[in-house]
Amino acid sequence: MKYLSYWHDTAPAFAGGTEGDVEGHFDVAVIGGGFTGLAAARRLAMGGARVVVLEAERVGSGASGRNGGHLNNGLAHSYLAAKAELGKERAIALYRALDESVDEIEALVAVEGIDCNFRRAGKLKLASKPQHFEAIARNFEAVHSEVDPDTALLSAADLKNEVGSLFHGAMLSKKSAMMHMGRYAAGLADAACRRGAVIYENAAVIDQGTAGARHILQTTRGTVTADQVLVATGAYTTPSFGYFRRRIIAVGSFIIATRPLTDQEVAVTMPGNRTCVNSMNIGNYFRLSPDNRLIFGGRARFSATSDQRSDQKSGEILRESLARIFPQVADVEIDYCWGGLVDMTRDRYPRAGYHDGLWYAMGYSGHGAQFSTHLGMVMADAMLGRDDRNPLKGLDWPAVPGHFGKPWFLPLVGLYYKILDRIR
């Protein structure tokens, strides 16, 4: 078994990073070389800006290369809850922005010729309990009538041709897609460079300040100045950016990938070949890879640590969950086990905007694989002085009480959700 991301291990390495010292003055400095930062850099460069990307490790090394590979349209959580919390107008705007995110990735992949196995697959939100199907059905009725007619409600019988496991029905979101996240990250970085962006890898920002109207960013490889800065670091935000650290909860998400399944094994596990997520609070998500591995993930442990020891413990828990859901492949070898940090906000809605001289986009809370490209482009447009299409503009973002960077409270949150899953 390899303790590294399948997406990283099976993608071409990005070779366009700039060598030598980090130096110079730029119109815009983008901190973070994930989907948000790379999409923003490409858009900024196309708009005539001189832009630099400062990545602490390798492009796509954070959440962009450590997720489940789903590009799900619409809200990851309840549309009805979003209407109650955000108001109908903003809930619809956010839902449609997430739809647009998948469209934009599809168009970008085509324009830039990125070989990343993009495919419209559709997403199934699967009811793990009968009462969960009732809630899914209520949410479906609102979504289908108010914002997304490209949805369907499936019965348990309908699912026999979709998933080889017992679920009590599902909502199908037909616009959802999937792709190879590592190949997309490398391709997006190549595209940004072709458009004129400068990318420095292994250049972590360790201090930041200002001198007049200019920002000064000190990295482990040197110092640059910039007129504007976009912070796109998500769960990997450093203490140098305390405002965001107090508002982002870094939560571990863990994934395993089996060996390639045979055609017969695919037929009895994932014949529908869609992206899937179940309805438990501590739930699981799964799909097939381009080479027919079952990629199976979830919040196996409520931890803010992702290293080999933590990933191994979480992988054992995920293996047990996989065996419960798909006993027909319980003994299939696991080839990959990895983890990563997800940037959650207290209310589980992303945030993007401008604060105290810094532009930002983060807090994706389960929407990041698809929404990050879109928000990167939206923020780039705002920085270029174009129309502001930010669906999150003006949304209040209070700090998490008692939180200053390390989420000490995660075990308590995990216990709470375990109790909910037992009684509901």
SEZAZA-452046 format. One line per 8 residues: number of its first residue (from 1); their letters; for each residue x, y, z of N, C-alpha, C. Coordinates in pm, whole numbers. Layout:
<pts>
NUM = a = X/Y/Z/X/Y/Z/X/Y/Z | ... .
</pts>
This chain:
<pts>
1 = mkylsywh = 84/-120/0/0/0/0/87/125/0 | 47/223/-80/119/350/-83/44/453/2 | 117/519/90/57/624/171/80/759/103 | 17/775/-11/19/902/-83/-104/908/-171 | -136/1028/-215/-257/1050/-294/-246/979/-429 | -349/905/-462/-358/843/-595/-347/948/-704 | -408/1065/-682/-405/1172/-783/-263/1221/-806 | -185/1234/-698/-46/1277/-713/39/1170/-782 .
9 = dtapafag = 16/1046/-744/102/938/-792/80/905/-939 | -35/938/-992/-69/898/-1130/-86/1018/-1222 | -26/1130/-1186/-32/1250/-1270/108/1291/-1313 | 121/1355/-1429/252/1407/-1468/295/1519/-1376 | 422/1528/-1349/473/1635/-1263/473/1767/-1337 | 435/1872/-1267/444/2006/-1323/591/2047/-1328 | 637/2089/-1445/779/2121/-1462/802/2267/-1498 | 698/2350/-1483/711/2489/-1527/743/2588/-1418 .
17 = gtegdveg = 776/2540/-1298/807/2633/-1189/935/2710/-1214 | 939/2832/-1162/1056/2918/-1181/1166/2880/-1081 | 1288/2865/-1131/1401/2832/-1046/1464/2959/-989 | 1557/2942/-896/1629/3056/-841/1554/3126/-730 | 1605/3242/-691/1548/3318/-581/1411/3375/-617 | 1325/3381/-516/1197/3451/-530/1226/3600/-517 | 1194/3674/-622/1225/3817/-619/1140/3889/-721 | 1139/4023/-711/1073/4107/-809/946/4170/-757 .
25 = hfdvavig = 890/4259/-840/763/4324/-808/659/4280/-909 | 537/4254/-860/428/4205/-945/302/4287/-920 | 216/4285/-1019/85/4348/-999/5/4272/-893 | 11/4138/-902/-64/4055/-807/23/3938/-762 | 21/3911/-632/80/3789/-577/-32/3700/-528 | -31/3576/-573/-129/3476/-532/-60/3380/-437 | -113/3365/-317/-54/3275/-219/-135/3146/-220 | -73/3040/-267/-139/2910/-276/-150/2863/-419 .
33 = ggftglaa = -93/2744/-447/-93/2690/-583/-189/2575/-600 | -308/2587/-540/-416/2492/-566/-506/2544/-677 | -624/2486/-688/-714/2524/-797/-753/2672/-791 | -779/2724/-670/-816/2865/-658/-705/2955/-710 | -584/2936/-658/-472/3022/-695/-432/3009/-840 | -431/2887/-892/-391/2866/-1031/-494/2923/-1128 | -623/2902/-1098/-727/2958/-1185/-724/3110/-1183 | -701/3167/-1064/-691/3313/-1054/-570/3365/-1131 .
41 = arrlamgg = -456/3297/-1116/-334/3341/-1184/-352/3337/-1336 | -411/3232/-1387/-435/3222/-1531/-522/3337/-1578 | -630/3363/-1506/-725/3469/-1544/-659/3606/-1536 | -582/3630/-1431/-514/3757/-1414/-413/3781/-1526 | -335/3677/-1559/-237/3691/-1665/-303/3717/-1799 | -416/3652/-1823/-489/3674/-1947/-545/3817/-1953 | -567/3876/-1835/-617/4013/-1827/-507/4118/-1832 | -382/4074/-1849/-272/4168/-1864/-194/4196/-1738 .
49 = arvvvlea = -228/4131/-1627/-156/4154/-1502/-28/4072/-1498 | 74/4128/-1433/195/4051/-1405/173/3983/-1270 | 167/3850/-1271/121/3776/-1154/222/3669/-1116 | 239/3651/-984/325/3546/-931/243/3458/-837 | 266/3327/-844/204/3231/-753/312/3180/-658 | 285/3187/-528/377/3140/-425/316/3017/-359 | 374/2901/-386/323/2773/-335/421/2714/-235 | 371/2676/-118/458/2627/-11/524/2494/-45 .
57 = ervgsgas = 456/2410/-122/513/2281/-160/512/2268/-312 | 432/2177/-366/416/2162/-510/274/2201/-548 | 255/2243/-672/119/2281/-712/25/2161/-692 | -93/2189/-637/-191/2084/-613/-158/1992/-498 | -62/2031/-412/-21/1940/-305/-117/1940/-187 | -199/2044/-174/-294/2051/-64/-427/1988/-99 | -536/2053/-60/-669/1995/-79/-701/1966/-225 | -645/2043/-318/-675/2023/-460/-630/1887/-510 .
65 = grngghln = -528/1829/-447/-480/1698/-488/-506/1589/-388 | -593/1616/-289/-616/1520/-182/-765/1494/-159 | -848/1524/-255/-993/1508/-239/-1041/1381/-307 | -1173/1364/-310/-1231/1242/-366/-1252/1243/-515 | -1223/1357/-582/-1236/1362/-726/-1376/1388/-777 | -1463/1445/-691/-1600/1476/-731/-1612/1621/-775 | -1688/1647/-879/-1723/1783/-921/-1875/1794/-916 | -1927/1809/-795/-2072/1803/-777/-2134/1941/-789 .
73 = nglahsyl = -2235/1951/-873/-2303/2079/-888/-2397/2104/-770 | -2440/2229/-757/-2532/2262/-649/-2466/2258/-513 | -2547/2274/-409/-2496/2281/-273/-2465/2143/-218 | -2353/2134/-147/-2317/2007/-84/-2414/1973/28 | -2475/2073/86/-2566/2053/198/-2709/2088/154 | -2799/2098/246/-2940/2117/216/-2970/2254/155 | -3039/2253/43/-3085/2379/-18/-3190/2446/71 | -3276/2365/133/-3376/2421/223/-3311/2493/340 .
81 = aakaelgk = -3206/2434/395/-3135/2499/505/-3067/2627/458 | -3011/2624/337/-2947/2745/283/-3048/2857/266 | -3167/2826/220/-3272/2929/207/-3305/2990/343 | -3313/2904/444/-3347/2954/578/-3235/3039/637 | -3112/3002/608/-2997/3070/669/-2949/3190/589 | -2956/3182/456/-2901/3286/371/-3007/3371/302 | -3129/3324/300/-3234/3389/222/-3242/3323/84 | -3360/3325/25/-3382/3254/-101/-3294/3307/-213 .
89 = eraialyr = -3280/3439/-223/-3205/3499/-333/-3058/3456/-330 | -2995/3464/-214/-2854/3426/-208/-2838/3274/-222 | -2929/3196/-166/-2921/3050/-178/-2926/3008/-324 | -3016/3071/-402/-3025/3039/-545/-2898/3085/-617 | -2850/3204/-583/-2728/3255/-648/-2610/3163/-621 | -2599/3114/-498/-2488/3025/-463/-2503/2891/-534 | -2625/2838/-537/-2649/2711/-607/-2610/2724/-754 | -2652/2832/-817/-2624/2849/-960/-2475/2875/-986 .
97 = aldesvde = -2408/2941/-891/-2264/2960/-906/-2191/2827/-902 | -2239/2735/-820/-2180/2601/-815/-2207/2524/-944 | -2325/2542/-1002/-2352/2485/-1135/-2255/2540/-1238 | -2238/2672/-1235/-2148/2739/-1329/-2005/2692/-1312 | -1967/2656/-1190/-1832/2608/-1163/-1798/2486/-1248 | -1892/2392/-1255/-1867/2270/-1332/-1860/2304/-1481 | -1947/2395/-1525/-1943/2438/-1666/-1809/2502/-1699 | -1757/2584/-1607/-1631/2655/-1633/-1513/2559/-1637 .
105 = iealvave = -1514/2460/-1551/-1406/2361/-1556/-1410/2285/-1688 | -1529/2246/-1730/-1543/2175/-1858/-1490/2259/-1973 | -1524/2388/-1974/-1479/2477/-2081/-1328/2499/-2073 | -1274/2519/-1953/-1131/2543/-1937/-1050/2421/-1983 | -1096/2303/-1945/-1028/2180/-1985/-1022/2169/-2137 | -1132/2206/-2204/-1136/2199/-2350/-1044/2303/-2414 | -1051/2427/-2366/-972/2535/-2424/-822/2510/-2407 | -782/2463/-2288/-639/2445/-2259/-589/2305/-2295 .
113 = gidcnfrr = -679/2218/-2339/-637/2084/-2378/-582/2002/-2263 | -647/2009/-2147/-600/1937/-2029/-657/1795/-2029 | -570/1697/-2028/-610/1556/-2028/-631/1512/-1885 | -756/1522/-1835/-783/1492/-1694/-908/1407/-1675 | -952/1338/-1781/-1065/1246/-1770/-1193/1313/-1720 | -1214/1439/-1759/-1338/1507/-1720/-1456/1433/-1781 | -1560/1409/-1698/-1679/1340/-1748/-1800/1381/-1667 | -1909/1416/-1735/-2036/1440/-1667/-2092/1305/-1625 .
121 = agklklas = -2099/1284/-1496/-2138/1154/-1443/-2272/1156/-1371 | -2306/1271/-1312/-2421/1276/-1222/-2381/1234/-1082 | -2446/1295/-983/-2419/1265/-842/-2542/1205/-776 | -2520/1104/-693/-2626/1046/-612/-2607/1082/-466 | -2707/1148/-407/-2712/1167/-261/-2796/1053/-207 | -2733/955/-144/-2794/828/-107/-2848/831/35 | -2971/782/52/-3034/777/184/-2990/651/257 | -2916/668/366/-2867/554/442/-2976/495/532 .
129 = kpqhfeai = -3077/574/568/-3188/528/651/-3319/572/586 | -3430/501/614/-3558/541/554/-3596/686/583 | -3574/731/706/-3610/869/741/-3522/970/668 | -3402/929/628/-3317/1019/551/-3374/1042/412 | -3439/940/357/-3499/957/225/-3611/1060/228 | -3684/1065/337/-3790/1165/351/-3731/1306/346 | -3619/1329/413/-3554/1461/410/-3497/1490/272 | -3439/1390/208/-3386/1409/73/-3499/1443/-23 .
137 = arnfeavh = -3613/1378/-8/-3727/1405/-96/-3779/1547/-80 | -3784/1596/45/-3829/1735/68/-3731/1833/4 | -3603/1807/20/-3503/1895/-40/-3511/1890/-192 | -3532/1770/-248/-3545/1755/-392/-3660/1838/-447 | -3774/1834/-382/-3891/1907/-432/-3860/2056/-444 | -3792/2112/-345/-3758/2254/-349/-3654/2282/-457 | -3551/2200/-463/-3446/2220/-564/-3504/2208/-704 | -3580/2103/-727/-3632/2074/-861/-3726/2184/-910 .
145 = sevdpdta = -3808/2238/-821/-3907/2338/-862/-3851/2480/-866 | -3748/2509/-785/-3703/2647/-770/-3571/2680/-840 | -3484/2580/-858/-3350/2617/-903/-3285/2518/-1000 | -3319/2390/-997/-3247/2293/-1080/-3339/2181/-1127 | -3399/2197/-1246/-3485/2090/-1299/-3407/1967/-1345 | -3274/1980/-1359/-3193/1865/-1401/-3159/1777/-1281 | -3264/1739/-1209/-3251/1653/-1092/-3363/1549/-1098 | -3346/1442/-1026/-3448/1337/-1021/-3445/1270/-884 .
153 = llsaadlk = -3558/1216/-844/-3569/1143/-719/-3579/995/-753 | -3487/915/-700/-3481/773/-730/-3525/692/-610 | -3601/588/-635/-3644/497/-529/-3534/394/-502 | -3554/315/-397/-3458/208/-368/-3450/111/-485 | -3563/85/-550/-3562/-5/-665/-3483/54/-781 | -3494/185/-800/-3418/250/-908/-3268/234/-890 | -3225/223/-765/-3082/220/-736/-3016/86/-768 | -3093/-14/-801/-3035/-145/-830/-2940/-140/-949 .
161 = nevgslfh = -2966/-48/-1041/-2878/-33/-1157/-2771/74/-1137 | -2764/128/-1015/-2670/236/-986/-2559/195/-889 | -2600/137/-775/-2506/107/-667/-2538/-31/-611 | -2435/-113/-595/-2453/-247/-544/-2454/-253/-393 | -2542/-176/-332/-2554/-174/-187/-2694/-129/-151 | -2734/-154/-27/-2869/-120/16/-2876/26/61 | -2947/106/-18/-2982/242/21/-3132/258/-2 | -3191/359/59/-3337/373/62/-3389/478/-35 .
169 = gamlskks = -3313/504/-139/-3348/605/-238/-3237/708/-249 | -3253/801/-342/-3148/900/-364/-3200/1016/-445 | -3130/1127/-436/-3150/1240/-527/-3037/1238/-628 | -3072/1244/-756/-2974/1247/-864/-2960/1390/-915 | -2839/1442/-910/-2806/1573/-968/-2731/1546/-1098 | -2798/1571/-1210/-2749/1521/-1339/-2630/1600/-1394 | -2608/1723/-1347/-2501/1806/-1403/-2364/1773/-1344 | -2361/1698/-1236/-2235/1673/-1165/-2138/1595/-1253 .
177 = ammhmgry = -2009/1609/-1220/-1904/1550/-1303/-1795/1491/-1215 | -1693/1436/-1279/-1575/1386/-1210/-1455/1408/-1302 | -1335/1407/-1243/-1212/1416/-1322/-1095/1367/-1239 | -980/1356/-1304/-855/1320/-1236/-794/1449/-1182 | -793/1463/-1050/-757/1591/-989/-609/1625/-1005 | -522/1526/-1003/-380/1552/-1019/-345/1600/-1159 | -406/1538/-1259/-382/1580/-1397/-439/1719/-1423 | -551/1748/-1360/-609/1882/-1376/-518/1987/-1312 .
185 = aagladaa = -466/1959/-1193/-378/2055/-1125/-255/2085/-1209 | -190/1980/-1259/-71/2000/-1342/-105/2074/-1470 | -217/2038/-1532/-259/2105/-1655/-296/2250/-1635 | -360/2280/-1521/-398/2418/-1491/-274/2502/-1463 | -175/2445/-1395/-50/2517/-1372/22/2544/-1503 | 27/2445/-1591/88/2465/-1724/16/2577/-1799 | -118/2576/-1792/-196/2678/-1862/-167/2817/-1807 | -158/2829/-1674/-128/2959/-1613/8/3010/-1660 .
193 = crrgaviy = 106/2921/-1667/240/2961/-1714/236/3003/-1861 | 165/2928/-1942/155/2965/-2084/94/3103/-2102 | 3/3137/-2012/-64/3268/-2021/21/3380/-1962 | 135/3346/-1897/225/3449/-1850/249/3455/-1701 | 184/3370/-1623/204/3370/-1478/340/3311/-1443 | 398/3359/-1334/521/3304/-1278/485/3222/-1156 | 531/3097/-1149/498/3009/-1038/626/2966/-967 | 630/2992/-836/738/2945/-751/684/2835/-659 .
201 = enaavidq = 741/2715/-670/708/2608/-576/808/2608/-461 | 772/2537/-354/858/2531/-234/896/2672/-187 | 798/2759/-190/819/2899/-152/710/2941/-54 | 715/2884/66/615/2917/167/627/3061/213 | 516/3131/225/515/3268/276/526/3261/428 | 632/3320/482/657/3312/627/636/3445/697 | 619/3551/620/590/3681/682/531/3772/575 | 448/3864/619/388/3958/524/367/4092/591 .
209 = gtagarhi = 381/4197/512/362/4332/563/340/4427/447 | 346/4555/476/326/4656/372/431/4766/384 | 456/4830/271/540/4949/266/469/5047/174 | 398/5140/235/315/5228/156/200/5148/96 | 184/5158/-35/77/5086/-103/118/4945/-145 | 242/4908/-122/291/4778/-167/286/4674/-56 | 254/4552/-95/263/4438/-4/402/4377/-15 | 456/4334/98/586/4266/102/562/4124/152 .
217 = lqttrgtv = 601/4025/73/582/3886/109/718/3818/117 | 753/3777/237/879/3706/257/853/3556/251 | 926/3485/167/911/3341/153/1039/3271/195 | 1035/3139/195/1153/3060/228/1258/3065/118 | 1224/3126/5/1319/3135/-107/1352/3279/-146 | 1299/3375/-74/1324/3513/-108/1200/3598/-86 | 1206/3723/-133/1101/3821/-105/1051/3884/-234 | 918/3902/-242/858/3974/-353/770/4085/-298 .
225 = tadqvlva = 740/4182/-384/642/4285/-352/532/4279/-457 | 414/4329/-418/300/4325/-509/203/4436/-474 | 129/4481/-576/27/4582/-553/-97/4522/-489 | -130/4397/-524/-246/4328/-467/-205/4186/-431 | -278/4129/-333/-250/3992/-288/-382/3916/-278 | -380/3791/-329/-493/3700/-312/-447/3584/-224 | -516/3564/-112/-485/3453/-21/-577/3336/-58 | -515/3226/-102/-591/3109/-148/-532/2983/-86 .
233 = tgayttps = -522/2983/46/-451/2877/118/-543/2783/195 | -669/2816/212/-765/2727/274/-720/2673/407 | -729/2539/424/-695/2475/551/-547/2480/581 | -466/2518/482/-321/2525/500/-274/2668/525 | -365/2756/566/-332/2894/598/-239/2900/719 | -134/2981/710/-32/2988/815/-65/3096/917 | 6/3098/1031/-19/3200/1133/4/3343/1086 | 73/3361/974/94/3496/922/-38/3563/882 .
241 = fgyfrrri = -142/3483/867/-272/3535/825/-376/3497/931 | -361/3558/1048/-441/3523/1164/-590/3545/1146 | -629/3648/1071/-772/3675/1050/-841/3553/991 | -777/3492/892/-837/3377/826/-824/3251/912 | -715/3236/982/-695/3119/1068/-804/3108/1174 | -850/3222/1224/-953/3219/1328/-1091/3186/1272 | -1104/3185/1141/-1233/3160/1077/-1238/3029/998 | -1123/2965/984/-1114/2840/911/-1087/2726/1011 .
249 = iavgsfii = -1167/2622/1003/-1146/2502/1083/-1088/2395/991 | -965/2356/1016/-900/2253/935/-941/2115/985 | -1008/2040/899/-1059/1908/936/-1000/1804/842 | -952/1694/897/-896/1588/814/-1004/1514/737 | -976/1487/611/-1060/1401/529/-969/1293/472 | -1014/1168/476/-926/1056/447/-986/967/339 | -898/906/260/-943/834/141/-857/709/121 | -921/603/72/-850/485/27/-890/457/-117 .
257 = atrpltdq = -802/388/-189/-831/347/-326/-791/202/-342 | -880/122/-396/-854/-20/-414/-764/-43/-536 | -726/-166/-555/-666/-203/-683/-772/-185/-792 | -735/-181/-920/-837/-174/-1026/-934/-292/-1017 | -1063/-263/-1019/-1164/-367/-1011/-1183/-433/-1148 | -1220/-558/-1145/-1255/-628/-1268/-1390/-578/-1317 | -1423/-608/-1440/-1555/-569/-1494/-1667/-628/-1410 | -1650/-752/-1364/-1752/-815/-1281/-1766/-744/-1147 .
265 = evavtmpg = -1653/-704/-1089/-1658/-633/-961/-1722/-495/-976 | -1694/-427/-1085/-1760/-299/-1112/-1910/-318/-1123 | -1951/-424/-1191/-2094/-449/-1214/-2172/-471/-1086 | -2105/-522/-981/-2177/-549/-856/-2152/-442/-750 | -2074/-340/-781/-2050/-233/-684/-2099/-98/-736 | -2048/-53/-851/-2078/81/-902/-2117/76/-1050 | -2223/1/-1085/-2260/-9/-1226/-2299/125/-1288 | -2349/219/-1207/-2389/349/-1260/-2274/443/-1287 .
273 = nrtcvnsm = -2159/417/-1223/-2036/496/-1243/-2060/645/-1223 | -2123/678/-1112/-2148/818/-1077/-2066/855/-954 | -2068/982/-915/-2016/1021/-784/-2128/998/-683 | -2091/949/-566/-2190/914/-464/-2148/967/-328 | -2248/1006/-251/-2227/1045/-112/-2346/996/-32 | -2323/941/87/-2437/895/165/-2482/1004/262 | -2589/977/334/-2658/1082/410/-2622/1087/558 | -2525/1008/602/-2487/1012/742/-2410/1140/773 .
281 = nignyfrl = -2415/1185/898/-2337/1302/938/-2188/1273/926 | -2146/1155/973/-2010/1109/949/-2020/1011/832 | -2027/1068/714/-2062/991/596/-1942/951/513 | -1974/886/403/-1874/843/307/-1908/892/168 | -1806/907/85/-1823/943/-55/-1738/850/-138 | -1784/817/-258/-1712/719/-337/-1742/734/-485 | -1650/684/-566/-1659/686/-712/-1556/587/-766 | -1562/563/-896/-1459/486/-963/-1356/580/-1023 .
289 = spdnrlif = -1231/540/-1020/-1124/616/-1085/-1124/585/-1234 | -1045/658/-1313/-1038/628/-1457/-993/485/-1486 | -915/425/-1395/-872/286/-1416/-950/189/-1327 | -1073/230/-1289/-1170/144/-1221/-1131/103/-1079 | -1054/183/-1011/-1037/165/-867/-1159/223/-795 | -1198/166/-685/-1301/225/-601/-1231/323/-507 | -1259/452/-525/-1203/557/-440/-1308/589/-334 | -1274/565/-208/-1371/564/-99/-1317/651/15 .
297 = ggrarfsa = -1391/755/51/-1341/848/152/-1445/888/254 | -1400/970/350/-1491/1020/451/-1418/1080/569 | -1495/1130/665/-1440/1184/789/-1420/1067/886 | -1322/983/856/-1301/863/937/-1271/899/1082 | -1196/1005/1103/-1162/1051/1237/-1169/1203/1237 | -1218/1262/1347/-1223/1408/1355/-1089/1456/1409 | -999/1481/1314/-861/1516/1346/-816/1624/1250 | -727/1710/1297/-666/1812/1211/-526/1773/1171 .
305 = tsdqrsdq = -493/1643/1187/-361/1593/1151/-372/1497/1034 | -286/1517/935/-278/1423/824/-131/1390/800 | -88/1277/855/45/1223/827/27/1073/812 | 135/1000/789/119/857/758/52/782/873 | 90/814/996/31/745/1110/-119/772/1119 | -157/900/1106/-298/937/1113/-375/878/995 | -313/885/875/-380/832/756/-401/682/768 | -302/611/827/-314/466/842/-431/431/934 .
313 = ksgeilre = -444/501/1047/-555/476/1139/-688/501/1069 | -695/612/995/-818/647/925/-848/547/813 | -742/500/747/-761/403/641/-821/273/691 | -783/232/811/-840/110/870/-989/128/897 | -1027/246/944/-1169/275/968/-1245/277/835 | -1186/338/733/-1251/343/603/-1265/204/542 | -1165/119/562/-1173/-18/511/-1293/-90/572 | -1317/-68/702/-1433/-129/768/-1564/-75/710 .
321 = slarifpq = -1567/55/683/-1688/115/626/-1713/63/485 | -1606/52/407/-1620/-1/271/-1676/-143/275 | -1626/-223/368/-1673/-362/378/-1820/-369/417 | -1867/-276/500/-2009/-275/538/-2096/-236/418 | -2053/-136/342/-2134/-88/230/-2123/-180/110 | -2003/-230/84/-1979/-317/-31/-1912/-447/15 | -1986/-535/82/-1925/-660/130/-1873/-747/15 | -1926/-726/-105/-1882/-807/-219/-1737/-779/-260 .
329 = vadveidy = -1681/-667/-215/-1539/-638/-244/-1462/-613/-115 | -1509/-671/-6/-1447/-646/125/-1301/-691/131 | -1266/-791/51/-1131/-845/57/-1041/-793/-54 | -1089/-698/-132/-1007/-643/-240/-892/-563/-182 | -774/-576/-242/-655/-507/-191/-672/-355/-200 | -617/-286/-99/-614/-141/-98/-474/-98/-146 | -468/-20/-252/-339/22/-310/-292/157/-257 | -388/244/-222/-352/380/-179/-431/417/-54 .
337 = cwgglvdm = -366/493/32/-431/549/151/-371/687/174 | -457/788/182/-405/923/202/-508/1009/274 | -461/1122/319/-548/1218/385/-512/1359/344 | -591/1451/389/-567/1593/364/-658/1675/451 | -636/1805/451/-714/1895/535/-817/1969/451 | -939/1972/501/-1049/2044/438/-1073/2172/516 | -1092/2283/444/-1115/2412/511/-1265/2434/532 | -1307/2416/657/-1447/2432/694/-1469/2569/759 .
345 = trdrypra = -1586/2626/736/-1630/2743/812/-1735/2697/914 | -1765/2783/1006/-1858/2746/1113/-1996/2710/1056 | -2041/2783/954/-2173/2757/896/-2168/2672/769 | -2047/2630/729/-2023/2541/615/-2056/2607/480 | -2046/2738/475/-2055/2809/348/-1920/2873/317 | -1875/2866/191/-1747/2927/155/-1749/3078/176 | -1630/3138/171/-1618/3283/181/-1518/3333/76 | -1549/3450/23/-1458/3515/-72/-1485/3664/-66 .
353 = gyhdglwy = -1378/3743/-78/-1397/3888/-74/-1267/3961/-51 | -1276/4071/25/-1162/4161/48/-1166/4206/192 | -1052/4191/262/-1045/4233/401/-907/4288/432 | -905/4408/484/-783/4469/535/-668/4461/434 | -699/4494/309/-597/4500/205/-569/4369/134 | -635/4261/175/-611/4129/115/-738/4074/51 | -725/4023/-71/-832/3946/-134/-820/3801/-87 | -932/3729/-84/-928/3591/-36/-1043/3510/-96 .
361 = amgysghg = -1022/3379/-102/-1126/3283/-138/-1089/3152/-70 | -1177/3101/17/-1145/2980/95/-1269/2936/172 | -1250/2841/264/-1361/2793/346/-1462/2712/267 | -1414/2628/175/-1504/2564/80/-1599/2464/143 | -1563/2403/253/-1656/2321/333/-1725/2211/253 | -1649/2143/170/-1706/2034/91/-1741/2072/-51 | -1727/2199/-88/-1756/2246/-223/-1629/2272/-306 | -1512/2248/-248/-1389/2303/-303/-1345/2249/-437 .
369 = aqfsthlg = -1359/2118/-462/-1308/2062/-586/-1366/2132/-707 | -1495/2164/-701/-1560/2231/-814/-1560/2384/-800 | -1579/2435/-678/-1604/2578/-661/-1476/2661/-664 | -1362/2599/-633/-1237/2674/-622/-1195/2735/-755 | -1209/2663/-864/-1174/2720/-995/-1260/2843/-1023 | -1389/2831/-998/-1482/2941/-1023/-1448/3063/-938 | -1430/3042/-807/-1403/3156/-720/-1268/3219/-751 | -1170/3138/-791/-1043/3196/-833/-1060/3290/-951 .
377 = mvmadaml = -1141/3251/-1047/-1167/3334/-1164/-1249/3458/-1126 | -1347/3439/-1039/-1430/3551/-995/-1347/3656/-921 | -1259/3611/-833/-1177/3707/-759/-1076/3774/-851 | -1025/3701/-949/-934/3762/-1046/-1005/3875/-1122 | -1127/3851/-1162/-1204/3955/-1231/-1223/4078/-1143 | -1254/4055/-1015/-1271/4168/-923/-1141/4246/-909 | -1028/4177/-903/-899/4243/-889/-860/4319/-1015 | -913/4276/-1128/-888/4345/-1255/-986/4460/-1277 .
385 = grddrnpl = -1078/4481/-1182/-1173/4591/-1193/-1294/4558/-1278 | -1318/4431/-1304/-1433/4391/-1383/-1556/4374/-1294 | -1668/4334/-1353/-1790/4313/-1277/-1766/4212/-1165 | -1817/4242/-1047/-1800/4156/-931/-1913/4052/-931 | -1880/3927/-961/-1979/3819/-969/-1978/3731/-844 | -1921/3781/-737/-1903/3702/-615/-2037/3676/-547 | -2085/3551/-545/-2215/3523/-481/-2208/3529/-329 | -2088/3544/-273/-2070/3546/-127/-2040/3687/-75 .
393 = kgldwpav = -2040/3784/-164/-2004/3920/-126/-2094/3971/-14 | -2030/4024/91/-2106/4082/202/-2157/3983/304 | -2132/3853/284/-2177/3753/380/-2089/3760/505 | -2153/3782/619/-2079/3797/744/-1995/3673/773 | -1876/3696/830/-1785/3584/857/-1724/3603/995 | -1799/3573/1100/-1744/3589/1235/-1640/3482/1266 | -1548/3514/1356/-1448/3418/1401/-1515/3306/1480 | -1451/3190/1483/-1500/3078/1563/-1457/3102/1707 .
401 = pghfgkpw = -1551/3111/1801/-1514/3140/1940/-1412/3041/1995 | -1306/3092/2055/-1205/3008/2117/-1110/2940/2021 | -1117/2977/1893/-1036/2910/1791/-929/3007/1741 | -803/2964/1750/-693/3050/1708/-597/2977/1612 | -644/2868/1552/-562/2799/1453/-564/2649/1467 | -552/2596/1590/-557/2452/1610/-694/2415/1668 | -774/2337/1593/-912/2309/1637/-918/2203/1747 | -896/2245/1870/-893/2156/1985/-1027/2086/2009 .
409 = flplvgly = -1133/2142/1953/-1269/2096/1982/-1316/1986/1887 | -1234/1944/1789/-1279/1847/1690/-1327/1714/1750 | -1257/1656/1849/-1309/1531/1906/-1450/1544/1963 | -1481/1659/2022/-1616/1681/2075/-1718/1688/1961 | -1680/1754/1852/-1769/1762/1735/-1794/1622/1679 | -1687/1543/1670/-1701/1407/1620/-1794/1323/1706 | -1781/1335/1838/-1867/1261/1930/-2013/1302/1911 | -2037/1432/1895/-2173/1482/1874/-2236/1420/1750 .
417 = ykildrir = -2160/1419/1639/-2215/1365/1515/-2233/1213/1522 | -2147/1144/1595/-2165/999/1612/-2295/970/1684 | -2325/1051/1786/-2450/1032/1859/-2569/1060/1768 | -2562/1168/1689/-2670/1198/1595/-2694/1083/1498 | -2585/1025/1446/-2600/916/1349/-2664/792/1412 | -2648/775/1542/-2709/659/1608/-2858/678/1633 | -2900/802/1657/-3039/823/1699/-3128/876/1586 | -3067/917/1473/-3149/972/1363/-3134/889/1238 .
</pts>
